[in-house]
Amino acid sequence: MKPSWVESLLHQCRAVHVPFFFKQWGGVQKKKNGRKLHGRTYDQFPGIEVGQIPDAKNRRHIAEQLQAQYLKNDFSRQQIVLKAAV
C-alpha cells in the first residue's frame, strides 16, 4: 500500500471532521509492517448517539411519512425523465 493513499485518506477525514481508523499497512507481512502512520496509531471511531426509540404507532407514522416523501420524490424524477424524453 502506498503511504500517499493513507495520508490522503487521513487528510480527507480531517478536512470534514470524520474519525480516522488505520488498521494496518497490508502486504504479505502485515504484522511486520505494523499499524503506525507518522509514528502513531489512529484508532478513532464515530461517536455513538443514543436516542429514544419511538413506539410502534409512531414508527408506523414515521415510515408512512418517509414512504410518501420517497414516492413524491420518485414521481418528480419520473416527470423530469418523461419531459426530457419528449
Secondary structure, DSSP 8 states (H G I E B T S, - for coil): --HHHHHHHHHHHHHTT---B-----SS-HHHH-S-BTTB--B------------HHHHHHHHHHHHHHHHHHHHHHHHHHHHHH-
